[in-house]
């Protein structure tokens, strides 16, 4: 009798277990996180994931068909490798995620794009700026600017700020992001009448950059443009300082990291980087994000470790946050957990991804002094001088009084571009929709502070 009762109890427990799993599974929607947690881009990838995780803590559920679903993050490490990226992408497809976010690093995003498209799973790049990520792929979107834009801005910045006529360019061989950004800088710099004294590449794992830096000096360069992974940037800065090189060093968006400030601190090097976001932004949404994000970071020691051991807000963390909120908005609009439905019925499809065009997005660029002690940034008029030993952010922002006919010019420290309405959720016919997205989903990076027109 006891055996029978025991067997019945066991059966009931098993049935309850399966019933619970079914009930739980029916109310869970997965968002895939395709990011490097190791390799050359591991540091930046972790910061991007932190932004996604924070967004998930802010908005952990989504309502579909009147039923609340818990949003579960499925994080797969692409290891900063195009080979490993394929395995990570295949795992996300096998896990039946509804949307994918990532990746930090354009090469891995390009490698995985076909797998997401074939599985009809929309992917939203957070900071992958190479134009090839979304080219010909109807399922890949992004919330960041593109390298053709970034390269042209940095080339113009070099000429306007320093009167540079000659530039030295250094990128990493085989890396789609660095090589692509370097190429775009070269095209823009030469088109404006500048001379590239050398366009060189280094191999993965390089530790000694002295020969490259000496080549820049020997070639008579006025500036050095060296987009690279965070892993190499500190070495380039520190070795340039040790060699007594005083040339300004320009980097891409990956250099927007506290490791760069740490490397520059105590030297006389001038370092300029392009970026998407600044934690000192006092606008409502940005300030709210920074306050909440810092509290969240400081509440968990592992989060702080993954952020580089401090609570400095990396731009890619803000982009990760925006990408997550964008994905949730698309799911809500589609009222479906099916990737194909999200792509075809939601805002993702109805409003074209700006990265699928060859146009330049509506941007305003201004320079912000950003010292290691995190002093409050201030706009500077051109020609006011640059303090040595500072890291400067060349940041996306908006400004007034910029004539559309002027093309690219400098006005009170501001570059003015023609207005081109091609952001992800930006289209004249959907004015009401993207104003709602802005208010309800708190997109806080510069390119998402939309003005309805």
DRENNUFI-657456 format. One line per field, with one value per residue: residue in one letter; x negated, y, z of N, C-alpha, C in turn. Coordinates in steps of 0.1 Angstrom, whole numbers. Last residue first. Example, Ala and Ser with C-alpha at 12.3 -4.5 7.8 and 13.67 -1.06 7.14 Angstrom:
aa c(S|A) .
npx c(-128|-132) .
npy c(-22|-57) .
npz c(71|78) .
capx c(-137|-123) .
capy c(-11|-45) .
capz c(71|78) .
cpx c(-129|-132) .
cpy c(0|-33) .
cpz c(79|78) .
END
This chain:
aa c(X|X|X|X|X|X|X|X|X|X|X|X|X|X|X|X|X|X|X|X|X|X|X|X|X|X|X|X|X|X|X|X|X|X|X|X|X|X|X|X|X|X|X|X|X|X|X|X|X|X|X|X|X|X|X|X|X|X|X|X|X|X|X|X|X|X|X|X|X|X|X|X|X|X|X|X|X|X|X|X|X|X|X|X|X|X|X|X|X|X|X|X|X|X|X|X|X|X|X|X|X|X|X|X|X|X|X|X|X|X|X|X|X|X|X|X|X|X|X|X|X|X|X|X|X|X|X|X|X|X|X|X|X|X|X|X|X|X|X|X|X|X|X|X|X|X|X|X|X|X|X|X|X|X|X|X|X|X|X|X|X|X|X|X|X|X|X|X|X|X|X|X|X|X|X|X|X|X|X|X|X|X|X|X|X|X|X|X|X|X|X|X|X|X|X|X|X|X|X|X|X|X|X|X|X|X|X|X|X|X|X|X|X|X|X|X|X|X|X|X|X|X|X|X|X|X|X|X|X|X|X|X|X|X|X|X|X|X|X|X|X|X|X|X|X|X|X|X|X|X|X|X|X|X|X|X|X|X|X|X|X|X|X|X|X|X|X|X|X|X|X|X|X|X|X|X|X|X|X|X|X|X|X|X|X|X|X|X|X|X|X|X|X|X|X|X|X|X|X|X|X|X|X|X|X|X|X|X|X|X|X|X|X|X|X|X|X|X|X|X|X|X|X|X|X|X|X|X|X|X|X|X|X|X|X|X|X|X|X|X|X|X|X|X|X|X|X|X|X|X|X|X|X|X|X|X|X|X|X|X|X|X|X|X|X|X|X|X|X|X|X|X|X|X|X|X|X|X|X|X|X|X|X|X|X|X|X|X|X|X|X|X|X|X|X|X|X|X|X|X|X|X|X|X|X|X|X|X|X|X|X|X|X|X|X|X|X|X|X|X|X|X|X|X|X|X|X|X|X|X|X|X|X|X|X|X|X|X|X|X|X|X|X|X|X|X|X|X|X|X|X|X|X) .
npx c(-89|-99|-131|-146|-171|-186|-211|-220|-202|-177|-144|-119|-95|-77|-88|-95|-71|-55|-68|-65|-36|-31|-45|-48|-53|-81|-100|-120|-132|-159|-163|-163|-161|-187|-200|-235|-254|-279|-297|-306|-320|-307|-305|-320|-304|-291|-264|-249|-222|-212|-227|-220|-205|-212|-221|-226|-251|-278|-311|-342|-358|-392|-413|-444|-470|-465|-437|-436|-419|-400|-393|-357|-344|-332|-310|-321|-316|-328|-354|-366|-393|-401|-380|-369|-354|-336|-324|-297|-276|-245|-228|-209|-230|-236|-227|-223|-204|-202|-204|-179|-153|-120|-91|-81|-99|-98|-72|-58|-54|-79|-93|-74|-70|-94|-95|-68|-54|-33|-26|-40|-44|-59|-81|-91|-96|-117|-136|-141|-151|-175|-187|-191|-210|-231|-237|-246|-269|-284|-293|-295|-297|-316|-320|-346|-355|-345|-321|-324|-326|-300|-287|-297|-285|-258|-251|-263|-245|-222|-232|-237|-211|-198|-214|-212|-184|-180|-196|-183|-157|-165|-199|-226|-253|-273|-277|-271|-272|-287|-318|-353|-381|-414|-440|-471|-495|-510|-499|-481|-459|-457|-447|-423|-409|-407|-392|-367|-359|-358|-369|-349|-347|-382|-406|-435|-460|-483|-518|-540|-560|-577|-575|-556|-533|-531|-526|-500|-485|-488|-478|-451|-442|-439|-415|-395|-405|-408|-418|-437|-452|-472|-483|-503|-532|-557|-567|-579|-555|-546|-567|-565|-542|-552|-572|-557|-539|-538|-518|-494|-471|-467|-488|-482|-485|-485|-489|-507|-499|-474|-464|-434|-412|-389|-395|-412|-393|-375|-392|-401|-377|-371|-393|-388|-365|-374|-393|-377|-356|-370|-402|-424|-446|-436|-452|-462|-473|-483|-478|-482|-469|-450|-440|-428|-400|-396|-409|-397|-370|-370|-376|-354|-333|-340|-337|-309|-298|-308|-299|-269|-253|-228|-210|-199|-190|-184|-167|-174|-205|-219|-237|-242|-270|-283|-289|-298|-290|-275|-260|-237|-215|-191|-174|-147|-147|-147|-167|-181|-189|-207|-226|-235|-249|-273|-293|-285|-291|-318|-325|-317|-312|-287|-260|-228|-199|-172|-140|-132|-149|-154|-177|-187|-195|-216|-233|-240|-255|-277|-288|-296|-315|-337|-347|-350|-352|-344|-328|-301|-281|-248|-220|-189|-166|-132|-104|-72|-42|-7|18|29|12|-14|-35|-66|-90|-110|-124|-146|-160|-166|-183|-204|-211|-220|-242|-258|-264|-283|-303|-310|-321|-344|-358|-360|-374|-394|-379|-345|-320|-303|-268|-237|-210|-176|-148|-120|-92|-69|-46|-49|-67|-49|-33|-52|-62|-39|-35|-57|-52|-28|-37|-55|-37|-21|-40|-46|-21|-20|-41|-33|-10|-23|-38|-19|-8) .
npy c(655|651|644|619|606|587|594|595|572|565|558|552|543|564|584|571|559|582|592|572|574|599|597|581|595|602|582|564|542|543|573|592|621|642|674|678|688|706|704|729|750|771|753|739|718|702|720|743|740|738|756|756|763|739|705|673|648|626|637|630|635|635|633|651|662|697|714|733|763|775|768|768|767|739|729|709|684|681|656|631|628|625|647|657|681|674|687|676|670|659|642|621|598|597|569|544|522|506|520|527|505|518|507|482|465|474|476|445|426|415|410|396|374|362|355|355|366|395|421|440|458|443|439|465|471|453|464|489|480|469|492|508|492|493|520|522|507|521|542|535|552|541|526|500|476|471|459|436|447|455|431|420|435|455|481|496|492|506|531|536|535|556|578|573|576|603|616|609|621|649|660|661|640|627|604|604|585|577|590|591|606|617|626|637|630|633|612|608|589|571|549|558|563|537|525|536|543|546|531|524|546|554|580|599|617|643|639|636|611|598|572|571|578|555|537|545|542|515|503|510|496|469|463|476|475|506|533|557|583|609|640|647|629|624|599|597|594|569|552|552|536|512|506|504|485|453|434|417|402|405|428|460|481|515|538|569|595|607|641|659|666|653|628|620|617|598|576|572|566|542|526|525|510|486|478|476|457|434|425|420|440|469|501|534|562|596|625|659|682|696|715|705|708|702|677|661|663|650|624|620|620|599|577|579|574|548|535|547|546|523|503|481|450|423|412|417|423|440|452|451|450|468|491|488|490|478|483|467|453|431|407|385|354|336|319|335|356|343|335|359|371|362|378|403|401|398|423|443|446|436|426|425|406|389|375|350|319|291|277|277|303|303|285|299|319|304|295|319|329|314|328|354|362|370|351|351|338|344|346|352|366|366|382|368|381|384|388|402|397|403|424|417|423|439|467|469|446|450|471|457|440|459|469|446|442|462|453|429|440|453|430|414|417|397|373|373|379|393|385|383|373|369|367|347|347|328|314|288|280|278|257|238|236|228|203|190|190|176|151|146|145|123|103|103|96|70|58|59|43|19|15|12|-12) .
npz c(-376|-343|-334|-313|-301|-312|-315|-287|-266|-255|-256|-241|-246|-246|-262|-286|-294|-299|-321|-339|-344|-354|-379|-402|-424|-422|-399|-380|-367|-379|-399|-420|-431|-432|-434|-438|-409|-392|-363|-340|-330|-343|-370|-399|-423|-449|-462|-463|-466|-442|-415|-382|-361|-335|-332|-316|-318|-313|-305|-298|-268|-258|-231|-226|-227|-233|-246|-275|-287|-300|-326|-323|-289|-271|-245|-218|-192|-160|-156|-152|-149|-175|-196|-224|-243|-272|-302|-321|-349|-358|-384|-403|-422|-457|-478|-487|-467|-446|-422|-415|-421|-426|-411|-414|-400|-374|-366|-379|-398|-404|-379|-365|-381|-378|-350|-329|-309|-314|-319|-332|-311|-293|-309|-310|-284|-280|-296|-284|-260|-270|-281|-258|-244|-262|-261|-235|-238|-256|-240|-205|-176|-149|-126|-128|-139|-163|-163|-149|-123|-120|-121|-98|-78|-79|-76|-95|-117|-107|-106|-133|-143|-132|-142|-170|-175|-167|-186|-210|-206|-202|-206|-199|-203|-193|-207|-242|-272|-294|-307|-316|-299|-295|-274|-268|-242|-220|-192|-172|-192|-212|-200|-190|-213|-223|-204|-207|-242|-272|-291|-309|-326|-334|-328|-333|-317|-325|-318|-303|-290|-272|-268|-248|-263|-279|-259|-250|-274|-280|-256|-257|-281|-280|-269|-283|-317|-337|-357|-358|-373|-364|-381|-398|-409|-419|-419|-394|-379|-388|-382|-355|-353|-363|-344|-320|-311|-299|-300|-319|-322|-356|-373|-388|-417|-430|-451|-451|-457|-475|-477|-487|-502|-496|-505|-484|-464|-474|-477|-451|-437|-450|-442|-414|-414|-424|-405|-382|-391|-400|-398|-414|-395|-380|-389|-393|-411|-410|-430|-438|-431|-405|-389|-366|-371|-399|-402|-383|-391|-415|-405|-389|-408|-424|-406|-400|-425|-430|-406|-391|-358|-345|-345|-372|-387|-408|-427|-452|-464|-481|-454|-427|-427|-443|-428|-395|-368|-342|-319|-322|-346|-344|-364|-369|-383|-404|-409|-427|-410|-393|-412|-423|-400|-391|-403|-395|-368|-368|-378|-360|-327|-308|-329|-312|-305|-321|-313|-305|-305|-306|-303|-329|-330|-312|-324|-347|-335|-324|-348|-360|-343|-346|-369|-361|-327|-302|-290|-289|-264|-259|-238|-238|-215|-215|-204|-198|-210|-204|-228|-249|-270|-250|-232|-215|-190|-179|-180|-163|-169|-196|-193|-182|-203|-222|-208|-207|-233|-236|-219|-232|-255|-246|-238|-261|-284|-283|-260|-247|-253|-279|-285|-289|-273|-280|-261|-257|-236|-218|-213|-218|-198|-176|-184|-187|-161|-147|-159|-150|-122|-121|-129|-108|-86|-94|-92|-65|-55|-65|-53|-26|-27|-33|-11|9|0) .
capx c(-88|-90|-122|-140|-163|-172|-204|-217|-214|-185|-157|-131|-106|-74|-83|-105|-83|-52|-68|-78|-42|-25|-49|-46|-40|-70|-94|-118|-118|-151|-165|-164|-152|-182|-190|-221|-251|-265|-297|-296|-324|-308|-299|-321|-311|-298|-271|-263|-230|-213|-220|-229|-211|-203|-224|-218|-242|-266|-299|-335|-348|-380|-406|-429|-467|-472|-445|-433|-431|-402|-404|-369|-344|-343|-312|-316|-320|-316|-348|-352|-385|-400|-393|-365|-366|-335|-336|-304|-288|-253|-237|-209|-219|-241|-226|-237|-206|-201|-216|-187|-165|-132|-100|-73|-97|-111|-78|-61|-42|-70|-100|-80|-59|-90|-104|-74|-67|-37|-18|-36|-37|-45|-73|-87|-86|-104|-131|-136|-138|-166|-184|-182|-197|-225|-232|-234|-259|-278|-283|-300|-287|-315|-306|-341|-358|-359|-321|-322|-338|-311|-284|-300|-300|-262|-244|-269|-259|-222|-227|-248|-221|-194|-212|-225|-191|-173|-199|-196|-159|-157|-186|-216|-241|-271|-270|-279|-265|-272|-310|-339|-373|-400|-433|-458|-488|-507|-507|-495|-461|-461|-460|-433|-412|-415|-405|-375|-360|-350|-378|-354|-337|-367|-401|-421|-456|-470|-507|-530|-552|-577|-584|-570|-538|-533|-539|-512|-486|-491|-492|-460|-443|-452|-427|-400|-398|-412|-407|-440|-439|-472|-474|-498|-518|-553|-560|-588|-564|-537|-564|-577|-542|-541|-576|-567|-535|-548|-521|-505|-481|-461|-482|-489|-477|-491|-477|-507|-513|-476|-473|-444|-425|-390|-385|-418|-404|-370|-384|-410|-385|-362|-390|-401|-365|-364|-398|-388|-353|-361|-391|-414|-445|-440|-440|-466|-462|-487|-474|-487|-470|-458|-445|-442|-406|-391|-413|-412|-374|-367|-385|-367|-333|-340|-350|-319|-295|-310|-313|-276|-256|-240|-206|-209|-188|-193|-164|-162|-198|-213|-236|-228|-262|-280|-277|-302|-289|-282|-272|-238|-229|-193|-186|-152|-148|-137|-158|-175|-180|-195|-219|-228|-237|-261|-294|-285|-277|-310|-329|-310|-322|-299|-270|-242|-206|-186|-148|-123|-147|-142|-170|-182|-185|-204|-227|-233|-243|-268|-283|-286|-302|-329|-344|-340|-358|-351|-342|-307|-294|-257|-233|-197|-178|-144|-114|-85|-53|-21|11|35|26|-11|-22|-59|-79|-113|-112|-137|-156|-157|-170|-198|-206|-209|-231|-253|-255|-271|-296|-305|-309|-333|-356|-353|-363|-398|-386|-359|-323|-316|-279|-249|-221|-190|-156|-134|-97|-83|-46|-40|-72|-60|-27|-44|-71|-45|-24|-55|-64|-28|-27|-60|-48|-15|-34|-57|-27|-10|-41|-45|-9|-13|-45|-28|0) .
capy c(665|647|655|624|618|584|592|607|576|576|556|559|533|552|587|579|551|573|600|573|562|595|607|575|589|612|584|578|545|531|565|578|614|631|665|679|679|705|701|720|737|770|765|741|730|699|708|745|742|726|757|750|774|748|719|682|657|629|631|637|627|642|625|649|652|685|711|720|756|780|777|764|773|749|731|722|688|684|670|632|631|613|643|646|678|676|682|686|666|671|642|635|602|601|583|550|533|500|514|537|507|512|519|493|464|471|488|455|433|419|417|408|383|366|365|349|362|381|413|428|463|448|427|458|479|451|450|488|487|461|481|512|496|480|514|530|502|509|545|534|547|550|529|513|480|475|473|435|440|465|441|414|436|442|472|496|487|491|525|536|525|543|576|573|564|592|617|605|606|641|659|665|646|640|603|609|590|578|583|594|595|621|615|642|627|645|615|609|597|585|548|553|574|547|520|541|533|553|538|514|545|552|566|598|603|639|639|646|615|613|576|567|587|568|536|545|555|525|501|515|511|475|456|482|470|493|525|543|577|595|632|657|630|638|603|597|605|581|555|559|550|518|507|514|494|464|441|426|398|402|415|451|472|502|531|554|591|596|631|655|672|667|636|622|626|612|581|575|578|553|528|531|524|493|480|486|470|441|429|410|431|455|493|521|554|582|616|646|679|684|719|706|710|715|689|662|668|664|631|621|630|612|580|581|586|559|538|538|552|531|516|486|464|429|409|423|415|429|453|451|442|454|491|485|502|473|492|478|456|445|410|398|360|346|315|322|358|349|325|350|377|356|363|400|404|387|411|442|440|445|424|424|418|389|387|358|332|297|281|264|298|311|281|287|322|312|285|311|336|311|313|351|354|380|351|348|344|335|352|340|368|359|383|372|372|389|379|403|392|399|419|422|416|425|462|480|448|439|473|467|434|450|478|452|432|462|465|429|432|461|441|409|426|411|377|370|379|388|394|378|383|364|376|348|350|332|328|295|281|288|270|241|239|241|213|192|196|191|158|147|155|136|106|106|109|80|59|66|57|24|16|24|0) .
capz c(-386|-353|-335|-325|-296|-310|-327|-295|-273|-249|-264|-236|-246|-238|-249|-279|-291|-288|-309|-334|-339|-341|-369|-389|-423|-421|-413|-383|-364|-378|-388|-423|-422|-440|-427|-443|-420|-397|-377|-344|-326|-328|-365|-384|-419|-437|-462|-460|-479|-449|-428|-392|-369|-342|-330|-326|-311|-320|-302|-309|-275|-263|-241|-225|-217|-235|-235|-269|-281|-287|-324|-330|-302|-273|-259|-223|-206|-168|-154|-156|-137|-167|-189|-215|-235|-257|-294|-314|-342|-355|-372|-397|-413|-444|-473|-488|-477|-459|-427|-422|-413|-431|-411|-420|-415|-380|-370|-369|-393|-414|-390|-359|-379|-391|-356|-341|-306|-317|-310|-339|-323|-289|-304|-322|-291|-272|-299|-298|-260|-263|-289|-268|-238|-258|-273|-239|-229|-261|-250|-219|-186|-160|-130|-124|-125|-163|-168|-164|-129|-120|-131|-111|-80|-82|-68|-82|-117|-110|-93|-123|-147|-129|-128|-163|-178|-160|-172|-208|-208|-193|-210|-189|-210|-187|-195|-231|-260|-295|-298|-319|-303|-299|-279|-272|-254|-227|-204|-169|-179|-215|-207|-181|-204|-230|-206|-197|-231|-262|-282|-299|-315|-337|-328|-334|-321|-320|-328|-298|-302|-273|-279|-245|-253|-286|-266|-241|-267|-290|-260|-246|-280|-286|-264|-270|-306|-333|-351|-355|-372|-366|-372|-388|-406|-418|-431|-406|-377|-389|-396|-361|-348|-369|-358|-321|-322|-301|-287|-319|-311|-343|-372|-379|-409|-427|-446|-451|-458|-465|-482|-478|-505|-492|-513|-497|-462|-471|-489|-462|-434|-451|-456|-419|-409|-431|-419|-383|-385|-409|-390|-413|-407|-378|-386|-388|-408|-410|-420|-439|-445|-410|-402|-366|-358|-393|-410|-384|-378|-415|-415|-383|-398|-430|-412|-389|-418|-440|-408|-400|-371|-344|-338|-362|-384|-399|-413|-448|-454|-487|-468|-431|-417|-448|-437|-409|-377|-354|-322|-312|-342|-343|-356|-370|-370|-403|-399|-432|-421|-388|-404|-431|-406|-385|-404|-409|-372|-363|-385|-373|-337|-307|-319|-313|-303|-317|-319|-313|-300|-311|-291|-323|-339|-309|-311|-348|-342|-315|-338|-367|-344|-334|-369|-372|-338|-311|-288|-302|-266|-265|-241|-242|-223|-211|-214|-193|-212|-201|-219|-235|-270|-263|-233|-227|-195|-180|-187|-164|-155|-192|-200|-174|-191|-225|-212|-194|-227|-244|-216|-219|-256|-251|-228|-250|-282|-284|-272|-246|-238|-275|-281|-297|-271|-281|-269|-257|-249|-219|-210|-227|-212|-176|-181|-198|-172|-144|-160|-164|-128|-117|-137|-121|-86|-92|-105|-75|-52|-69|-67|-30|-24|-43|-24|9|0) .
cpx c(-80|-89|-112|-132|-157|-164|-190|-208|-210|-198|-166|-144|-119|-86|-82|-100|-92|-64|-64|-78|-56|-33|-44|-49|-37|-57|-83|-113|-115|-136|-155|-167|-153|-174|-185|-212|-237|-264|-282|-297|-315|-311|-299|-314|-312|-307|-278|-271|-245|-221|-222|-222|-221|-211|-214|-222|-235|-257|-287|-321|-342|-371|-394|-424|-452|-468|-452|-443|-426|-413|-407|-381|-357|-342|-324|-319|-314|-321|-337|-346|-370|-392|-390|-378|-361|-348|-334|-315|-294|-264|-242|-217|-220|-230|-232|-238|-220|-202|-215|-199|-174|-144|-114|-82|-91|-109|-92|-67|-46|-59|-90|-86|-64|-79|-100|-83|-75|-51|-20|-26|-32|-37|-59|-78|-82|-93|-118|-130|-132|-152|-174|-178|-187|-211|-225|-228|-245|-268|-276|-289|-293|-306|-305|-326|-354|-363|-336|-323|-336|-323|-295|-297|-304|-277|-248|-262|-265|-236|-227|-244|-233|-204|-208|-223|-204|-180|-193|-200|-173|-159|-178|-202|-230|-260|-267|-271|-275|-266|-295|-330|-359|-393|-418|-451|-475|-499|-503|-504|-475|-465|-466|-447|-423|-419|-414|-389|-369|-349|-371|-363|-342|-359|-387|-417|-441|-466|-494|-518|-541|-569|-585|-580|-553|-538|-541|-525|-499|-494|-497|-475|-452|-453|-440|-413|-403|-403|-411|-428|-441|-457|-476|-489|-514|-538|-555|-580|-572|-545|-555|-574|-553|-541|-565|-570|-545|-543|-530|-506|-493|-471|-476|-481|-486|-482|-481|-494|-515|-491|-475|-453|-436|-403|-385|-408|-410|-382|-380|-403|-394|-369|-382|-399|-377|-363|-387|-393|-365|-358|-382|-402|-434|-437|-445|-453|-467|-476|-480|-482|-475|-457|-453|-448|-421|-398|-408|-416|-390|-372|-383|-377|-347|-340|-351|-333|-306|-308|-316|-291|-265|-243|-218|-204|-199|-191|-174|-159|-186|-206|-230|-226|-248|-272|-273|-289|-293|-280|-280|-248|-229|-207|-187|-164|-154|-136|-147|-165|-173|-185|-207|-220|-229|-248|-281|-284|-275|-296|-321|-313|-314|-309|-280|-247|-221|-192|-163|-131|-139|-139|-157|-174|-178|-192|-215|-226|-234|-255|-273|-280|-291|-315|-335|-337|-347|-357|-351|-322|-300|-270|-243|-210|-186|-155|-127|-96|-65|-31|-3|29|32|3|-18|-45|-74|-101|-114|-123|-145|-152|-161|-184|-199|-202|-219|-241|-249|-260|-283|-297|-303|-320|-344|-349|-355|-387|-389|-365|-337|-317|-292|-260|-234|-200|-170|-139|-112|-86|-61|-40|-62|-65|-38|-38|-63|-54|-30|-45|-63|-41|-27|-50|-53|-26|-28|-51|-38|-15|-32|-46|-21|-11|-36|-35|-9) .
cpy c(659|659|652|636|625|595|589|605|587|580|568|556|539|543|574|581|559|564|592|583|564|583|603|585|583|606|593|578|559|534|553|569|599|622|654|670|682|697|700|717|726|756|763|754|731|711|705|732|742|728|744|749|768|758|727|696|665|637|635|630|636|633|633|640|650|675|698|717|743|772|781|774|769|754|741|723|701|689|672|646|633|615|631|641|667|672|684|679|677|666|656|635|616|604|585|564|537|510|507|531|516|515|514|506|477|471|485|468|445|427|422|416|397|376|370|359|356|378|398|420|451|452|432|446|472|459|448|475|488|467|472|501|499|482|501|524|509|503|532|536|547|544|539|515|493|480|479|449|439|459|451|423|430|442|457|486|486|485|510|529|524|532|562|571|563|579|606|605|601|626|648|665|649|647|616|609|595|585|585|585|599|608|619|631|633|643|628|611|597|593|562|553|570|559|530|536|539|543|545|520|534|550|566|583|603|625|636|647|624|618|591|572|584|578|549|544|555|538|511|514|516|490|462|476|477|488|511|535|562|590|617|651|641|639|617|602|607|594|567|561|558|533|515|517|505|472|453|433|407|397|413|438|464|494|517|549|576|592|620|643|668|673|650|631|630|621|595|581|582|566|541|535|532|508|489|489|480|456|438|413|421|447|478|513|540|574|602|637|665|683|708|712|713|718|702|675|670|671|646|627|631|623|594|584|589|573|549|543|543|537|525|500|469|444|415|421|422|419|440|451|441|446|477|484|500|483|487|488|468|448|425|401|374|352|325|317|345|351|331|340|367|360|356|385|400|389|399|428|437|439|436|424|416|403|385|370|340|310|288|267|286|307|290|282|310|315|292|301|327|318|309|336|352|374|360|349|340|343|342|346|355|362|376|372|377|378|384|395|392|392|416|416|424|417|447|475|459|440|462|470|445|445|470|462|438|453|467|441|431|453|449|420|423|421|392|374|376|390|387|387|377|376|372|359|353|335|334|310|289|291|281|255|244|245|227|203|199|198|173|154|157|147|120|110|113|94|69|68|65|39|23|26|13) .
cpz c(-398|-363|-346|-323|-308|-303|-325|-307|-283|-256|-260|-243|-243|-236|-240|-264|-283|-284|-297|-322|-332|-335|-355|-377|-410|-418|-412|-398|-368|-377|-387|-411|-425|-430|-436|-435|-426|-409|-381|-359|-330|-323|-349|-380|-404|-434|-449|-461|-476|-462|-436|-405|-379|-351|-339|-323|-321|-312|-310|-310|-286|-270|-245|-235|-215|-224|-236|-258|-275|-280|-310|-327|-309|-288|-261|-238|-209|-182|-163|-153|-139|-154|-180|-208|-225|-250|-280|-306|-334|-346|-370|-384|-408|-434|-460|-483|-477|-470|-441|-428|-421|-422|-415|-420|-421|-395|-377|-375|-384|-410|-400|-370|-373|-390|-370|-348|-318|-313|-313|-332|-331|-301|-300|-319|-303|-279|-292|-301|-274|-263|-283|-277|-248|-252|-271|-251|-232|-251|-255|-229|-200|-171|-141|-129|-120|-149|-167|-171|-145|-126|-132|-122|-93|-85|-70|-72|-103|-111|-95|-110|-137|-132|-124|-148|-170|-162|-164|-193|-205|-194|-202|-193|-199|-194|-188|-218|-250|-284|-300|-310|-307|-304|-282|-279|-256|-240|-210|-180|-175|-203|-210|-187|-194|-222|-214|-197|-220|-250|-271|-288|-305|-324|-332|-335|-321|-325|-322|-308|-297|-285|-281|-256|-250|-276|-274|-248|-258|-283|-270|-250|-269|-283|-269|-265|-293|-321|-348|-349|-370|-364|-374|-378|-396|-415|-430|-418|-389|-388|-398|-375|-354|-366|-365|-336|-325|-313|-289|-305|-311|-334|-358|-377|-400|-418|-443|-445|-457|-467|-471|-484|-496|-495|-509|-506|-475|-470|-486|-474|-445|-447|-458|-434|-414|-427|-427|-397|-387|-404|-398|-404|-404|-390|-385|-384|-404|-405|-421|-427|-448|-425|-408|-379|-358|-379|-404|-391|-378|-402|-415|-392|-391|-419|-418|-395|-408|-434|-419|-402|-379|-358|-337|-356|-375|-399|-403|-433|-448|-477|-474|-446|-422|-439|-442|-417|-392|-365|-334|-316|-332|-337|-356|-360|-372|-389|-397|-422|-426|-399|-398|-423|-415|-393|-400|-411|-387|-367|-381|-379|-349|-316|-319|-328|-304|-316|-313|-320|-310|-304|-294|-310|-333|-318|-308|-335|-343|-322|-329|-357|-350|-335|-358|-373|-348|-323|-297|-302|-280|-268|-247|-247|-226|-221|-209|-204|-205|-202|-217|-225|-256|-262|-247|-228|-208|-186|-189|-170|-154|-178|-196|-180|-182|-212|-215|-197|-214|-238|-224|-215|-243|-252|-233|-240|-270|-281|-272|-259|-236|-260|-277|-295|-278|-280|-269|-266|-248|-233|-210|-224|-221|-190|-182|-196|-184|-155|-158|-167|-142|-122|-134|-130|-100|-93|-105|-88|-62|-67|-72|-45|-28|-40|-34|-4|0) .
END
